[in-house]
Amino acid sequence: MSELITADLVDLDLSAESKEAAARSLAARMRELGRVTDLDGFLADVAAREAQMPTGLDGGIGIPHCRSAHVTEPTLAFGRSAAGIDFGAPDGPADLIFLIAAPAGGDADHLSILSALARHLMDPEFTSALRAAEAPGAAAALIRGDEPDSEPGPSAADGEAEVAPEAGDEPARTAAEAPGADAQPFRIVAVTSCPTGIAHTYMAAEALESAGRAAGVEVVVETQGSAGFVKLDPAVVAAADGVIFAHDVEVRDKGRFAGLPTVDVGVKAGVNRPGELIAEVRAKAARGERAAAPTAPMDAGADAGDGFATRLRAWLMTGVSHMVPFVAAGGLLIALAFAIGGYGINKAPSVADHFAWSESASWAALLFQTGGVAFAFLVPVLAGFIAYGMADRPGLVPGFVGGSIALTVDAGFLGGLIAGLLAGAVVMAVQRLNVPAVLRGIMPVVVIPLLSSAVVGFLMFLVVGKPVAALQKALTDWLGGLSGTNAVILGTLLGLLMAADLGGPLNKVAYAFAVGGLADPNEGSLKVMAAVMAAGMVPPLAMALATTVRGRLFTASERENGKAAWVLGASFITEGAIPFAAADPLRVIPSAMAGGAVTGALSMAFGCTLRAPHGGVFVVPLIGSPFLYLLAVAAGTAVTAAAVLLLKGLRRPAPPKAAAPAEDGEPLAVAV
């Protein structure tokens, strides 16, 4: 195994003017050493990680990183910029840039070394030495942790491995024992995690531990990183006075910390303001806030947390994402049953009482009734996992109960949405109750399910259920009467939503709206389902067509993605266009929205219908007016492809850069 960084991977005079150019320049060094096999593919992965959250840190540091199938072995490249490069840090440009490349199946040993670098970056002496380094070899040795000859001591390898302790290691515990045996320190447990699990996870841990030592507070951190994680000792959690979650992915096994005063923020907040977080959790403990804070799926913001609208979107997305597999299974089974046995198959007797092995009608009835059972879970699953997104596992029971009640009172899809939000809110309120420590263990198992289910049942049966049922009926009747201009306008709006974020929250909102109509189908709701699926097929199909027509406007990696996009688009997997949007969002997304709007409007105007909630071209036989439906998809695909090619063709070529060899594609994530 080669060394993580060598002098050939160091550029002390990095002249790039943008983060994309800097990544390309450093990645080119990796490719020259054979550590990156596909430069453009690797840079696309870097851009996708950067799109999740900027990688600039306070103190003039940029740390772009990703795990990629185009990386042969864990590698680190370092660049020093005299002018500074904007990586999105709050305090301005970065002059120290570290590009971390980890293979898709990176081994734990090297990932621990990467985590050690992340911790080193929190040491001002380390960054000062890098700024003063006069030779690439000296900078590489400093980053590797090589010991100077004049300073005998433990080997570099051993010392490096010890810099990245896993959760619960001794340094965090012993640092706060200095106050003495008579003064019991305030004890905090923390969990840090980031999407890649390489850099910010460990930087946040180091920052929290350092801030804890400065404040005389005992801080023990569980780092849920790429190399796996070791759970905190249950005794340490039981003795804690508060908990800090600094994360951008869901904290695993979060129920362990129920009953503790909680601060829940994004991972960058743990890096940038650890002292404030420690002070905040101490203040909550002083006020007697003994219950865990609401458990939203993740706080992506680096500061105090996202607003209500962002959290609401995340909660709804949690419910919809868990509902979709039931939609696909149940809806497709029902659609196949109609194709085999006709639309009268819904009146067939139960196959448990009557089934003839040689009759197609019996097999159609079996498919229909099995699909109906799966479809019956839609509203309870939606409600249950909305509540789960808000309040973690304690929200599941009242959420499922509320969703089932929504079906009982005919409140349908809207009732499920409201039931999930009510269940999550009730659980969050119960979690804030100040209960004795002896009862905390049974709160998630007995007390919270009991109280929250009773309250949600009361609200759904006697307060909100009937009004929502009336609203659901009015919406169903409106969809059934859609025609003419109103239908075209709705189709245009749905098409825009399906293409706006390529499988993201807006896409899922439109899809969930269409699926909700299938629970009680009529002519209008079937038209809506057809328009939504048609518009969702357009973006990947259009990218595939564009890369075929004018491949020279796309990178080699994008041309390869274009081949796969044919199948993904035909299968109604809108996410197939994400690699193109990540690399060039300002050209791809508006073009996709234009094509989606055209397709949605045409599908509605043609009166196409669809009983299957998924399947793309594979369910065309189940579509009403299938040829007109395919014409609508083709028209939108042509519009999007033409728009993308026009916008890319108008782009001015980038000036040549000495640091990176000329490529047959464009720079990563070009922005205008």
C-alpha positions, 0 to 999 in steps of 0.5 A: 500500500502506498503512502497516503500523501507524497511530495508529488501530491503537494502543490505549494503554489496552487494557482487555481481561481475556483474550487472546481479548478483546485479540485481538478488540479489536485485530482490530476496529480492523483491520476498521474500516480494511478490513484484515480482511474477516471478524472471526470468521474471522480470530480463528479463525485467530488461535486456531488459531495460539495453540493450537499454542503460546502466543505470550507472551514473557518481558519482558511481551510478547504477540505473537499472529499468524497468516496468514489469508485474511481479511486484505487487507494486512499489518497490525500493531495494538498495545495496551498493558495496565495490568493485564496479559494472560496470553499464556502467558509463563513470567514472567507477564502481558504489558502490550505486545500486538502483533497481527500479521495477514498475508494468506495470500499475504503479500508478502516486503517486508512480511513482512521488516518484520514480522521486523524488529519481532520483532528489535526486541522483543529490544531493551530500549530499544525496549520501554521507549520503547513503555511510555513513549509518551504518544500513539498516533501516537508509538507507531506511529511508533516501531514503524514505525521512523520517525527523529526529525527531529533525528536525520538519517540513512538513511531509515526505509524503508531502515533498517527493511529492513536490520533483518531480515537473511536467513540468512548476512548479515554482522552475525552474522559480523562481531560475533564477529571482535572477539577478534582475528586470533590468537584463533579464535572458536567458530563456531556455525550456527543455524536458526530457524523457527516455524509461521507464520514471522513472529515467533518465527523472527526473535526467536530469530535476534536472541536467538542473535546477541546472546547470541553477541556477548556470549559472544564466539562467532560465530553465523550464523543461517538464518531459515526464515521466511514470506518464504522463506530463503537457505541458509547458505554451505556454507563457513560450515557446513563451518567451524562448530564446532556447530549450534543448531536452534530450530524448531517445523517441520521444518528444511529440508535438515537433512542439511547439518549432519550431523557437527556437535555439535547442540542441537535445541530449540523456537523459544521456547527460542531466544528465552528462553534463547539463552545456555544453548543456546550454552553447551550446544553448546560443551560438546558440542563439548568432549566430542567429540560430533561427530555430529548429534543425533537428528532428531526431527520437531520439538521443540514444547516451549519448554524442554529438549525433550519426553519420550520418549512425545511424541517416540515419538508424533511418530515414529509419526505421521510413518510413518502420515501417509506411509502413508495415501496408499498405504492410500487408493489401494491399499485403494480399488482393491482394494475396487472390484475386489471390487465389480466381480468378486466376492471370488474376483477375488484368484485371477485370473491376472496381467493381464500374462499374460491380459487381455480388454478386453471382460471385466469380470473382467479389469478387476476383476483389473487393479484388484485387482492394481494395488491389491495392489502399492500395498498392498504398500508399506504396511509398508515405507513405515511403517517407512521414514518412522518411521525418517525421523522419528527420524533424517532421510534416513539413516533411510530406507534401513534403515527400508525394508529393515526394513519389507520384511523384516517382510513377508518373515517375516510380521511384518506391521504390528507388524513394520513399527512395530518395524523403523522404530523399530529402524532409527531407533535404529541410525542415531542410534547410528551418527551419534554415532560420532566420525569424522574430518572427511574422512569426514563427507561420505560418512557419510549416503550410504555409511557410515550406510546400509551399517552400519544396514541390516546391523544392522537386517537381522540384528535383523529376520531373527534376533532380533525377526522371528519373535516379532513374527510370532507376536504378529501371528498371535495378534492376527489370530486374536483379531480374527477371533474377536471377537463379542458384548461384546468387539466392542462394547467394542473398538468403543467404544474405537476410536470414542473414539480416532477423535474424541479429537483429530480427525485427530491422533495418537490418531485416526491410531493407531486408523486405523493399527490398522484398516488393519493388519488389512486386510493379512490380512483376516478377519471381525473386522478388517473389522468394526474397519475399519467401526467406525473409519471410521464413528466418524471420520465423526461429528465433522464431520457433527455440527458441520454438523448443529448449525450447521444446527439452531441457527446462532445459537449459532455464529459466522458463520465457524463456520456457513460451516465447517458447510456444508463439514463436511457434505461432509468428514464424508461423505468420512471427513475427521475434520479437518473438525471442527477449526475448531470444536474450536479455537474451543471445545475443552472443549465440542466434543471431549467431545461428539465423543468421546461420539458416536464411542463410540456409533457405534463400539459400534453398528457392531460390535454390528450386525456391519458390515464394510468392505474399503475403508480410506477413502471414507465414504459413497462406498463404502457399496455395499462395506459389509456391512449398509450400512443398519445402518452408516448408522444407527450413523453417524446415531446418533453424529452426533445424540448429538454434535450434541445434546451440543454444542448443550446445552453451548453453550446452557448458556453464560452470555453474555459481558458487552459490551465497549466496545472491540469492537462486538457480534458475532453470534457468541461470543468467540474460543476461549472457555474454561471 
